Amino acid sequence: MSGQLTAVPSRDMRPGTGPVHRSIVIVDVEASTTRTNPERGELRRVLYALLDEALFVAGITAGHLEPMGDRGDGVLILVKPHDDVPKTVLLGAFIPALVTLLAEYNAGVRQPGLRMRLRAVIHAGEVHGDGKGFYGEDLDVAFRLLNAQKVKEALREAPAAPLVLVVSEAIFTGIIRHRYVDADQSDKYEQVVRVRVAELTHRGWVHFPDPATPDNLAREPELSLLAQPA
């Protein structure tokens, strides 16, 4: 009997399929490893509820999205190319709504371990799906930007901010630089992040987004009342 292993084709492989373009949004809870497991469980529940409501406010439905990717203390959101969800919607509607919802949630929480602040990244690029999840160099870039030490330090040094955003070079040069969103704040994006992926340097710009205005925060009734912990 030969000891050579025989390659077994994966049921999830889709021969001949190439990469697909997606807008990439990733959020991550600050200092999640300092929480107890029950606190982490509650934060996960609240995080998904906040994301669902912010997506609703921005007009982003399940049909626009790949299934959310659970990251334990964070979530990966991939947005399919669609005229209803240009990148300006992510920057100008989804993120401001999330900032507002986070601030409201934190204002109602009495237990420090259940307060939540987020790091978020917005990028766009080519990804591959294999039935188990998504992978690709552009996802690596997004995760490296999100987890850059300078992004973590920026949030730590702004204790009143519920969220810090880092945008990739593609987003900055294509959207922010042309003032399609945040026209009066585009100069406040600071180029402070450089990460290496596949021997290439990628830049990121850091920003503390303003909250949504009340008129732009139409609530979905079943999501707008988050159960507050005692």
Secondary structure, DSSP 4 states (H G I P E B T S, - for coil): ---PPPP---TT--TT---EEEEEEEEEETTGGGS-HHHHHHHHHHHHHHHHHHHHHTT--GGGBPPPEE-SSEEEEEE---TTS-HHHIIIIIHHHHHHHHHHHHHT---GGG---EEEEEEEEEEEE-SS-EE-HHHHHHHHHHT-HHHHHHHHT-TT-SEEEEEEHHHIIIIITTTSS-TTTGGG-EEEEEEEETTEEEEEEEE-PPPPPGGG-PPPHHHHSPPPP-
